[in-house]
Amino acid sequence: MTPYLIGITGGSGSGKSTLADALKLRLGDEQCTLLEEDHYYKARTDQAEGAETWSLEEVEANVNFDATTSKDMALMTSNIAALKRGETIRQPIYDFATHDRVAGESVTVRPTPVIIVEGIHVLSEPELADLFDLKIYVDTPDDLRLSRRILRDVIPKSEGGRGRSVDRVISQYLKFVRASHHRFTEPAKFICDLVIADEGLPAYGNACPSKAAIDRMVAPVMAQIPKAVIKSIHRD
């Protein structure tokens, strides 16, 4: 059976990763692969001239990571198309701590009955969006997303955060994130098969939403997956 592809998008801090992780847990590691769009960020040398010498603060101030141009969309589209054909791919590795791709390293990703891809640009370009059998948008108010982004990014790295200052997070949001969300991410809501309204679940650091809250997010997605796909998973 051809892999069934699920694309999950939504703004930064919307809860899309929480939904994707919960779906993978529900479907099982052997039957479901989760591909994170973030690993397709370009290397620093491809983001801007001289970017390889910039400090982390300079990178955040000069590179719009919320624009599609910050990612290798062609490679991501090619890789996802290959997985849909049943082929194994080599996924690049991106390091948020250095804002750079890990040179010479990659991860082998093999196709499974269900493949989930999550990220802010998963459905931003028609050629990529057309590959998905089920398109999902996690709809979350801007103020909640910003609050989560601040809490996530200022938490120390040792506790699951990114160790940034509040000023850095807000500056980046106002300069790049907000406008890019409305330009590149939010329009995808209108082509999706399913729009899930976020409940305000915690999605940062070590905070965890309740099982009941996750079940409410996952239930409508499971209902959309064709019975033939679910049967093939259980049979295997």
Buried (B, 14 or more C-beta within 10 A) or exposed (E): EEBBBBBBBBBBBBBBBBBBBBBBEBBBEEBBBBBBBBBBBBBBEEBBEEBEEBEBBBBBBBBBBBBBEBBBBEBBBEBBBBBBEEEEBEBBEBEEEEBBBEEEEEEEBEBBBBBBBBBBBBBBBEEBBEBBBBBBBBBBEBEBBBBBBBBBBBBEEEEEBBEBEEEBBBBBBEBBBBBBBEEBBBEBBEEBBBBBEBBBBBBBBEEEBEEEBBEBBBEEBEEEBEEEBBEBBEEE
